[in-house]
Amino acid sequence: MTKRRARKAFSYFYHEYGWLIIGIVAIACLYLGVVGYAIYFEARNINHSFSGLLYYSFRLFLFDSIADKPPIPYQLDISRWLSPLVVGIAAIKGIWIFAHEKIKLARTRRYKDHVIICGLGLKGQNLARDFIERGYTVVILEVDNSNDQINAVKSDGATILEGNARDKSILLNAGIARAKFLLCVTGSDQVNIEIASTVFNELDSLDRADVLQVYVHVLDNRLKNCFYETKLFSLDYANFSARLFNIYEKAARQICELYGPDRYNNNPPESKIITIYGNGKLASELVAQVARVGHYTEDNIIRLKLVGLYSDVDVQEYRNRFSSLGERFIVDFQNKDINYISDEELESTFDACTPDVIYICIDSEIETIKFIRKLSYCRLSENITVIANIISKTGLSQWVRDDLLIDNQIHFFDMLECACEYDSVIGDRLDRMARMVHENYVNSEIARGGSAATNQSLVDWKDLPETLKDANRHQADHISVKLRVLGIEIDGSCDDKKKPCFNTEQIKKMAVIEHQRWMADRLLSGWRYTSGCKDNAKKLSPCLVPWSLLPDEEKQKDIDAVVNMSSVLLKAGEPLP
């Protein structure tokens, strides 16, 4: 064990059990005192009650011993020296805790460009460790002082302040006036939004010269949509910029990037068959992401089979959400408890219809492990790939990984590691790519004679509505998919030497796919076809037609988007801030 690890272990042990040890030693001192005084008085034929012996033993803690004539029993001798020592150690520890808290508050108020994380659940813990590994100073605000993770993140180097992060004084103690990032990741969507609102309302009193970047985790999509276009989250200010995020949404994007359906082919290219086990948040976001990026040919069909306990309301919500995509995106349901699916049922299901890929998105890690084990014992076709979401932090998954019967067929995806870390939440390359997509579009449209007066999209990125920023993000997200259609694999970025070049046929092929993606994105956002003029307010567009029916000027927009992909990838290759 290295010295550093030994110090961390001692520090953890001292903070966790220090008072307990002091209490045990104090009780031992009382016991030795009582026994020692009993022997001392018995030798002198003096009778004392137990309460009297206990009283004299308590006085030993104040250097007050009445045993001044030898012989003195060794029990009493040990107690009369050890008792004051215990008092001294306890006093020093108490003074140190009080002084340490005052010093900690004074120090955190002087921190600069540090990270404040509100909430110490799995999300907060993972983010804290990732920031610390990157060299950031991290302050965590946690309302529950009995949280089991407090000592663990302390030993990693984080500073813990106990208190409600909605309290302005707590935020000031955390150094909000000089912080670089504020991440609100408590278990409550409402609390997370309220923290961001508290900071925003106190901006004038904070006297900040630079921008505080605020990231607010919201799990409920309906609540997220309510706040998405408010001035709190849709606008950038001189000293404040706040964004909403959802780790399930980010995890779904990562899954489609690393293990996208286009990577696995058991069926004709124009048909993708996908099975998703589980009916939680991740499953829902994965379906939405596949709907956005699952465009690999001019007329491919996505068929999704969702297995889990879905209520009639759940089924209807899915139907309503994706019905606009028509026959190109079909969602079927097998309403059954995954725990009670037999091996025979699994095998017969795969025999009847071989999926291109299986995604396991069960919320419970234990149930995920059990289902993976069941799959490993099935006569699963070697062509079927399984992607399982599992959280490795518990250590349970490692037993499954090491002991699987299927080799290179089941892949594990750790949602926390991939979606709840710096690159995904803060330094997201996707936003830089989206900015470049927008800049290219603005330059092309201005070159054609367009202006902000006739096209609300022709503005700087910071002035772009959040919904239009999302449209650019979705386009950037699909670049790697288009490249894989051509057999080109790029790890999210490139340089001048690796910049892909395309011939005319490839450009047209990708432009057609880009139009299909654009149509799906618009339809999912509530847009509808009109034979008349485009109407942004009513979400009507005449361009929601097949590629062959598009006017040439609209086709050129898709062609420009494809030609400009290389510049977008170059932008993604720039180092993170």
VENFEN-V989218 format. One record per helix or strand. SS is the DSSP state (@ for helix, = for strand). FROM is the first residue (numbers start at 1). TO is the last residue. If there is no record, write none. Layout:
ss;from;to
SS;FROM;TO
SS;FROM;TO
This chain:
ss;from;to
@;3;43
@;50;62
@;74;110
=;115;118
@;122;133
=;138;142
@;150;156
=;159;162
@;168;173
=;181;184
@;189;201
@;203;206
=;212;217
@;221;228
@;231;234
=;236;236
=;240;245
@;247;258
@;261;263
=;271;277
@;281;293
=;301;308
@;312;328
=;329;335
@;338;340
@;343;352
=;357;360
@;365;377
=;385;389
@;392;394
@;396;402
=;410;413
@;415;419
@;422;425
@;429;447
@;461;463
@;466;477
@;479;485
@;504;524
=;528;529
=;535;535
=;540;541
@;547;549
@;552;563
@;565;572
